[in-house]
């Protein structure tokens, strides 16, 4: 009786772990737009991120050789 119960629990755990491995996460592609409000060299991502949030974007980062601030959002289909 105990063996059957233990075997059932092990089978259940195996199926649970296998189902977790099959989950696929798909990240949306991000589109960048130059910030309209940020001025000067973009050296700290946090400053750019804060400016982009004021502009209505969820994210911002410094990018490129000229160190400009770019705001990011998921691309629209």
Order of alpha helices (4+ residues) and beta strands (2+ residues): alpha-beta-alpha-beta-beta
